[in-house]
């Protein structure tokens, strides 16, 4: 059973195991009559060939309260797009597929490029950004949720608990973030969150002093969770990174735009597992190596906008502080695992810490060398100002793709 601890920064909504899922779903079906719920699913075509997404679609087919499912499909040719249409056809809800590699949405992207507004990197962030534009153009959502398509332990309870805080008419929350334990095959997972983000936040505080933004991020039990939901009006002003800093970037935007009292985190699962990225120490452009660098850069950029001054000397101190703090946490996680009958590989954990320490310094050096870089995708408010008809053009492109097949 969960505890009931509150951190005093953002509200934590626990799962005390007292309510059956059918009861929660009945309430959500009632709330959704006045606050319709849309789900965004960013997907690679390859995920349609894996068992995780098949189970997710089966579970979603049982959900009674969704009004619209928006699927962002990446890395698909025409035949694969047609396959995706047949694949998702069993969903009983209204659903739309954004064929991001199709000629119509590529033409939309060319118009964005001409206005210097196109996302400059492929990947999940760009996929999510276009899905947000489609949802805004549809103008029929009160709440929008998002989760990944590679969750191997998925159940529809995850979605119900995720959207409940921002759908309930008596709750004031505008944004909810999922959290869960990362345990699978009797092993403690979640290396980037445990071994990079947690010790890095502690180290930033020790080197640069107390900062309310650091307190805010420390308050989240799983800041890198890809599951979040929000009131639809929040979407239009989000400026999110196009790289692996997406989850930190979304939290940063909520910090910038809203009171902490509008934000909550919610326990959505007892167990959680998904596709694991390789550490990739030999290639800094992929895997957890790339992810760690992008996350560190996102943190440095945000702190700099709040007046924190970085230098080569302070970054060297930060690296040393991070390394020692992370090694201490490796010991704590090892003890926690053993007490619960789980395992951690001490050698691999320390290898990860060594790589992350090097990437913290590299991320800092990149930031110092390019302080004027703007790796954020523009907000849709800005896009609408520059290209007032674009949201309707995205709607038309998706509709014509669907009709032609």
N, C-alpha and C positions, 0 to 999 in steps of 0.2 A: 504494500500500500504506500502511496506517495505521502510525503510530509506536507505541511501547510506553511512552510517558511515563505516570507515575503522579504525582498531585498530593499524595498523602500525607494527604488528608482523606477522600475516598470512593474506593473502588476503581473503576478504569476498565477495562472489558473491551473490547478492541479487535477489529476484524475484520481479521485478517491474511490473509484470502482463501485459506485452505488447506483448508477443509472444505466439501464439497458439502452443499446443503440437505437432500438425501435422507438423509444420514447423521445430521444433527442431528435430523431428524424421527423417525427410527427410535428414537433414544435417548429423545426426548420421549414417544413412544408407550409405551415401557417404563416411564418414570418416572411417567407419568400413571395407570398401573394402581393405584398407591398414593397418588398426589397428583393427583386429577382437576383439570382445567384448565377454567375458565369464562372466556369473553370477554364484556365489556360493550361495546355499541355505542350510544352516545347519538346520536340522529338526529332531525333535522327531517323532516317529510314531504317537503318540497321536495327533499331530498337523494336521495329515491327516484327523482326525475325527472332526475337528473344522471348522466353517464357514470362519474364517480369511484366511486360506490357499487356500480354494476353490476360494475365490475372487481373491487372488494373482495370482493363476494359470490362471484364466479367463483373468485377465489384461495382464499378460505376454504373453498370446496367441496372443495378438494384437500388440506386439512389433515387428517392422520390421527389427531391426538391430542386434539382438543377434545372435551369431554364435554357442554358446554352453551354456547349463545350466548344472551345476554340483550340484547334490543333495546329501548331506551327511545325511544318514538315521541312526538314533540311536534308540536303544531299540526296535528292530523289530526281530521277529522270521521269519522262512522261509515263512510261509503263509502270514505274514504281508509284507514281502519284495515283494512277488508276487502281493499283493494288491497295493503296492506302484507303481509297474511297470504299472499296469492298470490305476492307478490314474493319473499318469503323462503322460500317452500315448497321451493325447489330445494336448500336447504341440507340435506346429508345428516345433520347433527348434530341432536340435540335442541335446539330453540330456542323461546324465549318472547318475546312482544311485550308490553311494558307500554304500553297505550293511556292515556297520561297525561291526555288530555282526555276520556276516557270517563266515563260517570256513576259507575261503580263505584270507580275510583281517585279521582275527585273526592270521592266520599263518604268515602273513607279520609282524604283531605286535610282535609275538614271536621272530622273527628274530631281530627286533629292541630291544626287551628286552635283548636278548643275547649280544647285543653290547652296552647295557646301554644307549639306545637312545629313548626308548619308553616313551611317555607322561605318567606320573604317576597318573593322575586324569582323571576320565571320565567327560564328559560335553561338552559344546559348544566349548571351546577352542580346545580340542582334535579333535572334529569333523572338525572344520575349518582347523586345521593343516593337517589332512589327505587329505582334499579336496584340499588344496594348493599343496601338493605333487602330487596329481593326475593331477592338472592343469599344473604343471611344467613338468610332464612326457608326457602330451599330446603335448606339444610344439607347440600349435596353437593359443595362446592368445596374443594379444597386450595390452589389457586392461582387468583387472579383477575387478568386483564389488562384493559386499557382502551385503545382508540384511537378517533380520530374517523372520521367517515364521508365526509369530503371529500378524502381523500388521493388525488391524481391519479397518483402514482407508486407505488402500493401493490404490494407483492409479499408472498407468504406468508413469505418469509424474514424480513421485519420482525418478524412475530409470533413466529416460532421463536426468533430471537435475543433478543427481549424477555423471553420467559418462561423461557428456559433457566437463567439464574442462580438464579431462585427456585424452580425445579422440581427441579434436580439434587440428589439426596439427600446428596451430599458437600459441597455449598456451604452456607455459613451465612447467605447473604443472605436477608433478608425482603422487600426492596423493590428493584426495578430500574427505572431511568429511561432511556428511549431518547434517543439523540442522533444527529445527522446534519448534513451541510452543507445550507444552504438556498440552492440554486442552481437556477434555471430560466430557460429562454429566454436563456441567456448573461448573466444578471443576478444579482447578489448580493441575496438576499432576507433575510427575518428582521429587519425593521427594529426591532421592539419589543425583541427580545433584544439586538441589536447596539447600537442607539442609545439605548435607555432603560435596560435592566437592567444591562448591563455598566458603563457610565459612572456610573450611579447608585450601584451598590455600591462602586465605587472612591471616589466622592465622599463617601458616607456614612462610609467609613473615614477619609478625610482630615479631615472636619469633626468627627466624634464619637469618633474613635479606634478602635483595633483592637478587634474583637469576633469571637468564634469563630463566631457565626451568619453574619456576613458572609463569613468564610473558607469556611464550609460552602457557601453559595450560589455563591460565586465558583468553587468546585471543579467545578460542573456546566457541561459544555460547551454545553448547550442547556437552561437551566432552565425555559423555557416550553414544552418539548415536551409534547404531549398524550398521549404513549404511555408508559404505565407498567404495571408488574405487581407483585403482592405476594402473600405468603401470606394466605390468607383470614382468618385470625384478626386480622390488622392492621385490617381494615375496621371492626370494631365500635366502635372508640374514636376514629375520625377525626372531627374537627370542621373542616369545610372551608367556605370562603366561598361564598356564593351568587352572587357577581358574577364579573368577569373575573380575579379573583385566585385562581382555582381551583388552577392548577398550582403557584404559589408557596405557596398555603395547604397543599397536600398535602405539599410538601417541608418546610414548617415543622412540620407535625404529626409527620412522621418524625423531625425534629430533636428535638422535644420528648419523644417517646416511646421512642426507640431509640438505641442506639449507632451511631456512624458506620460501624463495622465490619459492621453489618447492611445497609448501603445500598451500592448500586453504580450505575454508569451504563454503558450498553452501546451500542456502535456498531451500529445496526440498518439503515443504508442508505447507499449511495454518493451517491444523489441523493434529494431529497424536495421535493415541492411539494403545496400544497393551495389551497383557496379563499382568496383574499386579501381582507382587510378594507380598506375605504377609510380614508384618514387622517382624514377628517371634521373639518377644523378649524372648520367653521361650526356644528357640532352636537356639543357635549361629551357628549351622551347616547348616542352611537353610535360605531362604528368604532374605529380605533386611539386616538382621543382618549379615549373612555370606558375602553378597555383600559388605557391608560397611567395614568390617574388611579386606577383600581381596584388596579392592581399596586403603585403607590407607597403607597397607603393600607395595603395588606396588609403591606408592608415596615415602615412606620412603626408599625403596631399591634404587630407581632411584636417589634421592637426595644424598644418601650416596655414590653412585658411582661417584658423582660430588663433593665430598669432604665435604658435610655437616655432622657434628658430632652430633649424638644423645646421650642423656643420660637420666637417670631416672628423674633428676631434670627438664631438658628442656621439657620432655614429659608431666610432670605434668603441667608446664606452658602452653604448647600447648593445653592440654585438657581444661584448664580454659579459655584460649583465644578463642578457638573454640566455647565453650559453649555460651559465651557472644555474640560472633559475629553471631552465628547461631540464637540465640533468637532475635537479632536485625533484622535479615533478615526475620524471621517469621512475624514480624510486617509489614515490607515493603511488603512482598508478600500478606499479608492480605489486605492491603490498595489497592494494585494494582488489586487484585481480585475484591474487592467491586466496584472500579471505573468502571470496565468492566462488571459488572453484574454477576460475578462469585462468588464462595464461596471457603473458606478454613476452615477446622476444626482446630481451634487454639489448642484445647486439644490434638488431634492426632498429629499435627505438632510438638508440644513441647515434646510429648512422643517420637517421632522419634529422635528429637535432643538429648534427654537424653540417648537414646540407642546408638546413633552414638558417643556421647562423651565418653561413657564407652568403645566402641569398638575402638576408636582412641587410647586410652591408652593401651588397650589390644593388638592392632596391634603393637604398639611401643614396648611393652614388649616382644612379640614374636620375633620381629626383633632383639632386643638386646640379647635375649637368643639364637637365632640361626642366627648369622650374616653371616655364611658361607652357608646358605641355598641357593639353586639355583632352584627356582620353575619355571624356564623357560623351554619351550620345545626347543629342539635344532633347529637351522636353518637348512633348507634343503640343504644348501651348505655343512654343516658339515655331514649330513646324506649321501649325495652323495659321499663325500670323504671317509667315512668309508664303505659304502655299495653301490658301483657304479651301481649295477644292480637293486636296489630296486625300483626306479621309474618305470622301465619297468615291474617289478613284480606286482606293484599296477595296472598298465594298464591291464595286463593279468588277474588279479583277477577280476577286474570290468567287463571286457569283458566276461569271462567265466560265472560269476554269471548271467549276462544278457542273455547269450545264453541258459543256463540251465533253468532259471526262477525258 
